[in-house]
Amino acid sequence: MPPSPPPPAGPPAAQALTGMTVLDLTQVMAGPFCTMVLADLGADVIKVENPQDGDQTRRSWGTSGKGEDSRAFLSLNRNKRSITLDLKTQEGRDSFYRLVRTADVVIENWRPGVAERLGLDFDTLSAINPRLVVASISGFGKTGPYATRPGYDLIAQAMAGVMSITGEPDGRPVKSGIPVADLGAGLFCAVGILAAWSSSKETGQGQYLETSLFESTLALSVWESTEFWTTGDAPLALGSANRMSAPYQALATKDGYVTIGANNDRLWNRLCECTELTRLLSDTRFIDNPSRMANRAALVEELEAVFTGRTTAEWVDVLLGAGIPAGPIQNYQQVLEEDPHVKERDMIKFMDHPVEGRVEVIGSPIRLSRTPPTIRRHPPLLGEHNDEVLGR
């Protein structure tokens, strides 16, 4: 891998999305994650919250620090400004309409029908600003038999098939350890916004875009859909194994587990050599990748009989030395506090918060050589920027 580009010399350049103004009506995770990605890249994201208690995650999610805002809220809302408007009142809507005149993007994650009832739908807003991009994230989309169902990451993972293939074979259904439906929808929405905004700048015409937790999760099911359409059989849970190659999974060692990726014949040959299992090279059960996949249980048994003789650290050294992709399974303390690569790549950032003091956050993985993402603002206090944005 080439080294990461050095930071630009001299004063900071304008960021990639400088000039984009986003009116953010979202809360909880998918929408705020989307707008945080945009904000990190330089967009002016104005978070519009209800005056009573704001984003749900401010008060009711996870643990709080010194103030009332939860760490969950802090992790998703840096680089944004917060204003409070009661959009159920005409006064609140009129204030919002004034902001729409000069905005580039409006994003919401209400259930279908709410935007129309509030007078904040695409037709209404585009009449005020024809170049406006209006984005919506919902559980299942605006149409279809599930459209009115509430959108939750767990439900989307279940209904899109992910829970049927996650976990160990014959085990209880397990969701992905990270909220792939929420985060996937947020990322897909960010891509859609960038595409629509680029088109708007060229044509002067905005457009409406939507994505959903359900569809975003389904769109990530690349290997699983391929397996079904190829075999006609619904894919099953495989634990840590890969459904397209073997061995490509976690294997037990003397003190834990090691992950390996011997997913082609060249790497398989190297694996057999460095483990002194060259007899497996002529074993018809493992003669090629389809055979190794078909006999995965026997393959794992053969490998673990050897792998349990050494520690994870020893095997990582042996495997990497032989040119075989490998790595330990780390917990988040090891990743966030001890991993030298995380430190070298500067993935842990700090921001100063007026209540919490110094707060750690995960940095952006987007590496731009000239206009890199930055952390410029702390996650806003509720209504912190009312005077600045609304002039009151």
N, C-alpha and C positions, 0 to 999 in steps of 0.2 A: 504494500500500500504506500502511495506517496505521502510525504509529510503534509500536515495541515498547512495552509497558506499562512504566512506571517501577517500580523495585524497591519493595517495601512499606516504608513508613516504620516507625520504631521497631524493637523487638527482633524477631528472626526468628520467623515464625509456624511452627506445626507444619507439617510437609510433607504433601503430598497422601496419601502412603501410610504415614504414621506409624501404627504399630499393626499393620502387616502383618509377620509373621515368615516368612521363606522359608528352608527347608533346601535348599541347592543342592548336588546330587550331580553336576553337569555339569562338563565340561571342554572344552578347545579353544576353539571359537568360538560356535556357535549358542546353546548353553545359557548360557555366561557373558555373551554379549551381551544375551540376554533378561533375566538377573538383574541386570546392570548398569543397564539401563533402569529396572527396579523400584527398585534401590538408589538411583539418582540422585533418584528421586521420594520417597525417605524410607523405603522398606522396610528392615527389618533382615535382611540377607541373610547367612546363616551358611554359608560354603563348607566342605563336608565333603570332606576329601581323604585319600588313603591316606598312611600314615605314612612310606613309603619315599621317594617323590619328588613326591607331590602331582599337581596338574594337569599334563598332558603339556607344556603350553606354558611351564611354569616353566623347563624345562631345555633342551628340544630344538627350540624354534621361533625362528628368526631370530637376532638378535644380543643379547647380554647387555651390561649396563653394568658398573658397579663390582662388583655382586654376582652371584649365580648366576641370579637370575630374569631371564627374557628381557624385552625391551621389548614383545613380543607379549602376554605375561602382564600386564604393567603396564597395557597399553592397554585391557584388558577386565575388570579386576577391582577397580576402585576402589570405595570405599564398602562393602566387604564385610569380614566377619570370617572367619578361617580356623581350623578345628579339624581334628585328625587322628583318624580312626577306622579300624580294620581291620574292615570290614563283612563279611569272610569268617569272622570269629570271633563266637561268641555274645556275648562281652563287648562287642565293638564294636556289634553289633546292639542289645543291651540299652541301651547308652548312647544310641544313635540313637532307639530307641523312647521313651525318656524325653523327648527333645526334641520328638518328634512330638506328645506330649500337649498341648503349648501352642503348636504351630506352626499357621500358616494354610495354608502351601503347601509341598509337596515337589516338586522338579523333578529329573528324571534324563534322561540322553541315552544310555543303554545300548542295545545291540542287544535286540530282542524276546526275552523269555525270561529275561534276566539278573535283572531285578527279582524275578521269581517264584522263581528259584533261591536268591536271597539272602534271601528273606522280606521284601522291601521293596516288594511290589506293592500295588496300590490296596486289594484286599480285606483284606489284613493290616493296612495302615496305617489304613484307615478304621474298622476294628474298635477301634482304639486311640483314634481321634479322628474321630467321625462328621462333623464339619464341615470336615474337611481337604480341600483341593484338591490332587490329585496330577496333575502334568503330565509329559508325556513327549515328547521330540524324538528322532526316529530318522531313518534314511536314507529309508525307504519306507513307514513305518507298521507297525502290529502285525499286519496281515493282508495277504493278497494274495501272488502268486507271487514278489515281490521282497522280502518282509518280512525275510528273514534275510540279505540282502546288506548289506555294510558301507556306511555312509553317508559320502560325501565330496562336497563342494561341486562339484568338477569332474565327477564322475559324474552327479550330479543335474542339473547344467546340460546335460550331453550328452543324457541320457535324457528330459528334459522338453522338449527342443526348442530351448533357448536357443542352443546352439552352432551349430545349423543356420541361424540367422538373424543371427548376429553376425559382423562382419568385412565385407570387401569382396566383391562378387559374384564367383563363380568362384575365390575364394581358399581357402586352407586353413581348416578349422574353427577358430574362435577362441572362447574363453570370455569372459564378461564380465570387464572389468578389475577389478571388485570382486566379492567372493564373495556373489553375490546369493542363492544357495540357503541358505547358512549364515545370513546376516543376515536374509533374508526369513523363514526359519523361526523365528528368534529373536524377530522383531517380532510375527509371528502368534501365537506362543506367549504373549508378554507380553499381547497383547489378550485371548486366551482366559483367561489367569489372572485378569486384572482382571474379566472378565465372571463367571467362576465364583466368585471371591471376593465380588463384590457379591451374587450369588445366595445364597452361603453365609451372609453376614451377615443377609440377610432371612429365610432359611428354616431356618438351622441345619444344613443338609445340604450336605456337600461333594460333589464329583464328580470323575471322571477325565476328563482331556482329553489329546489327543495331536495333534501335527502332525508333518510330515516335511519333509525337504529337498526331496524330489521333488514333493510336492503343493504346497508353498509356492511353488516355482519355477513350476510349472504355473499356479498361481492368479495369478501376475503377468503371464502371457502374454495380456493382455486383447486387444490389437490383433491379435496373431497368430492367436488362435483365431477372432476375428471374421472375419478375412480368409479363413481356411480354410472356415468355415461359409457364408460368402457366395459364394465363388468355386468351392469344391471343389478348389482347388489348394493344395498345401503352400507356405506363405510361404518366400521366399528371402532371403538376406542382402542388405542394401541399403547397407552402409557406414554413413555417418552420416545417411542419409535416413530420413524418416518414411514409414511404409507407409499413412498415411491422408491425407497432404496433400503438396503441393509448390508452391514450393521451401521446404523445411524441413530444412536440413542444413548441413554445412560446405562452404565454397567457397574455392578457392585465391585468394590475394591476392599482391601483389608480394613480401611477405616471410614468408608463412605461410598461415594460414587464418582465416576468420571464420565464425561460425555465424549463420544468419539464420532467422527464423521468419515468412515471408510466407505464412501458411497459410489465408488467405481472400481473397476477391476484392478487398476494400477494401485490404488490405495489398499484394496483388499490384499493384494500380494504383499505389500509392505507390512501390513498388520500381521499377517501370518508369519512373516520373517522375524519381526521384532518381538513377537510373543512366543517364538519357537513352536509355532503350530503349522509348520509347512505341510504337514500331512493333510490338512484341511483343503489344500489347493487341489488335490486330486479327488476329494470327496464329492461324489455326484450331487449330494444334497446342497452343496454350496458352490457349484461350478460356475454359476453366473448370478447376476443380481436377481432375476426372477426366481431362481432356485433358492437363493438366500432368503428372499422375502417369504417364499412359501414354507420354508423350514426355519423361520425366525426363532421359535422357542428352542429348538435343538442348537441353533447357532449361539444363542445367548448362553445356554448351558455350557457349551464347549469353551466359550470365551471367559465366562465368569469363573470357571474352574482354575484358570490361570490368573485372572485379574485380582482375585481375592488373596493372592499371595503377596501383593505389594500395596503400598499406600497410594492414595489418590495423587499426591504430589509426585511420587516416584513415577507413576504411570504417565502423568502429564509430561514430565521431562523425557521419558522414553519415546512416547508417541510423537511429540513435537520434534524430537531429534530425528525421527524417521520420516518426518514430513507428513505426518498424519494429523489432521485437525483434531484438537482435543482441548478440554478445559474442565476445571472443577465446577461443582455446583456451589455457588456462594449464596449466603443469606444477605439481607440488605445492610446489616451492620458491616459485613466484609466489603460489600460493594461501595457503600457511601463513606466509610471511614478509613478503610485499609487499602483498597485497590490502587496500585500505583498508576495504572493506566487512566483511571478516572481522574486522578490528580493531575497527571501530565496533560490530559486533554481538557482540563479546566471545566469539568462538567458540573461541579458544585459551585454555585454562586451565592452571594450574600447581598441582602438589601437592608437598608435601614428603614425601620417602620416607626412612626411617631409614638406608638403605644407599646409594641412588642420589642422594640430595640432591633438588634441584629438578627435577621431571619435567614435560614438556609433554604435554598430552592435548587431544583435541578435546572441546569442551563439548557439553552436551545441546542439541538443536535445539528442545526442548519449552519453550515460553514460557508460564508460568503467572503471572498477575499477583499472586496472593496467596500461593501455595505453590510457588515456583519450585524446580526441581531445584538441588541443591548438591553440591559435592564436600567431604565431611566426613572421609573416611578414605583413607589411602593404600592401594594394593593390598597385602593382608596378606602377611606372611612366613608360610611354611608352619607351621601350628600355632600361630600367634602368639596366638590367643585361647583356647587350651585351658583355661587356668585360669579365665578370665573366663566362658566358656560352660559348661564341664563341671565346674568346681570342682575342678580338679586341676592 
